[in-house]
Amino acid sequence: MALTLTHYLVLSFILFLVGTAGVLLRRNIIIVLMSLELIFNSVNISLAAFSYFLQNLNGTIFVVFSITIAAAEAAIGLAILVAVYRRRRTVYVDELDEMRG
């Protein structure tokens, strides 16, 4: 059985749902960041699948750039998380309700 575009889009949709549920339902900032990465990767799967099935490299090139930007975003997000943890001693979103310097 060959994989079709529908298979990849269903996989992408499931990853997107899991990521969205993680962002909306979890309190831990680390889990929220991981869920955001799932959402980004689901979009990358869709782009790569469309690129492959349309025989066009533009989507694949965009996926490579997107993965690079996502890695930089994750590094910055984790650096901010470390700074917040050092200052507040918590990684739970509910306890970070004050934006004071």
C-alpha positions, 0 to 999 in steps of 0.5 A: 500500500502506497502512502498518499497525500491524505495519509500525510495530511491526517498525520499532520492534523493529528500532530496539530491537534495534540499540539493545540491541546498541549498549549491550551490544557497544560500549565508547565511552560516546558510542555507548552513549548514542546506543544508549540514545536509539535504544531510547527512540525505538523505544518512542516509535514504538510508543506513537505507532503505538498511539495513532494506530491506537486513535484515542486522544491519550493515547499521543501526549501521552506521547510528547511528554513522553517526548521532552522527558525524553529530551532532558534526559537526553541533556544530563545524560548528555553533561555527565557524559561531559564531566566524566569525560573531563576527569578521566580523559582517556578515554571507554571504558567498560572504562577507567572501572572505579573509582568514586572522587571 
